[in-house]
Amino acid sequence: MTALMEAPVETRTSAPALLELHGLTVEYGRARAVDGVDLTVHEGEILGLAGESGCGKTTIANAVMRILRPPGRISGGSVVFRGEDLVGKSDEEMRQFRWRNVSMVFQSAMNALNPVMRVGDQFVDAMRAHERIDRKRALAQAEELLELVGIDRDRIRAYPHQLSGGMRQRVIIAIALALNPELIVLDEPTTALDVVVQREIMQQVEALKRDFGFAVLFITHDVSLLLEFADRIAIMYAGEVVESASAQKLGADPQHPYTQGLLQSFPPLSGPLERLTGIPGSPPDLRNPPSGCRFHPRCPHCKPENGSLYLRQTTERPVLRQIAQGHEVACHLVEERRA
Amino acid sequence: MSALAPLEVRGLTKHFARVHAVDDVSFELRPGTVTALVGESGSGKSTVARLLARLHDPSSGSVLFEGDDVARVRRRRDVLRYRSQVQLIFQDPFDSLNPVKTVRHHIERPLRIHKIVPSRQVEERVHELLRTVGLVPPHEIAAKYPHELSGGQRQRVALARVLAVEPKVILADEPTSMLDVSIRIGILNLMTRLKQEHDIAFLFVTHGLASARYIADDVLVMYAGQIVESGPIEEVLAAPLHPYTRLLLAAVPDPAKRLQADHIEERKGLAGAAVDPADGCRFVSRCPLAIDVCSRVTPALVEARPHQSARCHVTAPERTL
């Protein structure tokens, strides 16, 4: 079992950029699922990407991996990994790139294991698809990886149905680690699991990250989880990033009304209980997004009596602006308050 | 505690072959009260809800509905009455709605089957129910198909359908776990309102302690088929007796925690279902407080504080005379 070492919280925004998205735009037919997103993942950091279903967070992951399903396609912008643009790469180049540089753990990935193959063979398959390694050495490595994620070595001979959901999810994470990637994309890796298992897996990811130094792009709708485990957080709404900041900053001082609404959607476990309102309404249809700020139909601060501000909110698209070191917000209200 | 319990569970037990999914579970659901049933996957909490909904027959024990043992009820008329009075809401509102039928159809059906209102009033009642669950304008929503609704709206339709038969008890099995966090609160607020305005007794099955605290009055904590702690939720969360309740509490994401970096105890054993359980506490292999007796003697549920009970030799020992 991996020793879970306590370490001070680090924010590594100063580390070099590993993955940079510049104006990334992804379209599914007439719907722009991702619309001009700029995002940077630095070496060795956990970047959390949060938002409601349909906000485009999974689409970003799929675009980075270049595994968008038709009719989904990257219609603009670039995905730069260590200075190299991935958008123009051929399929074969991408196949090499995936797993060796970036690996991805999908939502309900625990169902991604082949049910009629032993766990060990699934490691061997993944490894041999990407490097020349003999079976015996691959299996030995697989045993080590299993141990790293807290599973007994002898489970290498188990079939997936003999493992619990949490163990299958750990196996998937171990396979994702097999080729020692620099970036791991985790798409809702713990959503189907209960809190105790979720915490164990998150602690393991954190410990492995420290030992191996990979970066993590962590996608979830659960901001409370990110506040605890991520270094930085980007909040997405209707295909756009509306706020990004360090986890501490975002938790303590959220600026965008959408971020505020998300954070106020979690009832507290201790202290006084107040009636919460969540966020009224639902996310917009991306085939026909609202004019101006996409959040304005649900925004508690968008009222006709605000005159010129209201006009801007309903007609002008806000842009992401830095309001403090490492803290960016796209909101007219925040801008006017600061002006 | 004065209100008559419409549903009372005594020694409820369900074994699936060697798996003791539910073992000797007792509790009551009171009108206008939400009772949260919490535990991790495999703890048996959903099986309890299904037993109460009569989707399974219990191996032993009884479920008393207004004093009558439901498990023994066989007459069609009585079964129908029970089924209309005790309603179940599922986790995935998409699975429980028929994709080729409109919202109107889903809500009309129970009204007609259980003859709740005369035919000519059905439409009016459908609209009224939709308004009750916050789906407006009702005539537009009624004409929609499930795929045209968001997850939160679908769960509201499920609630409207359940309310149509004017039930006394609603069993809600993880009704918000498939929904976005921003939508969950709306459903929880709706459940709170329904409990107050319609005096419904809710069983709220969940693994989220925070949402349990938000709407529940009482809590039952399940582990490996048994209730290991029960009591008023504020008191249980403020001062949990059972080490498992403490583990669950510690596992909830909490932004304040990263500063303390307090990692919880790694589990040694495997959680979940009890297969051929031996004598002794089922939590013993994961318990940081375990003493000698824990692996030999099964602890009983002991009321260690007023209204708060736990199954633990260490924190809720049986009083020996």
Interface residues (C-beta under 8 A of the other chain):
Chain A: M1 L4 E6 A7 V9 E52 S53 G150 S164 G165 L193 D194 V195 V196 V197 Q198 R199 E200 Q203 H221 D222 V223 S224 L225 L227 E228 F229 A247 G251 G261 L262 S265 F266 P267 P268 L269 S270 L273 R275 L276 T277 G278 I279 P280 S282
Chain B: E40 S41 G42 S150 G151 G152 Q153 D180 V181 S182 I183 R184 I185 G186 L188 N189 H207 G208 L209 A210 S211 R213 Y214 L237 A238 L247 L248 L249 A250 A251 V252 P253 D254 P255 K257 R258 L259 A261 H263 I264 E266 R267 L270 A271 G272
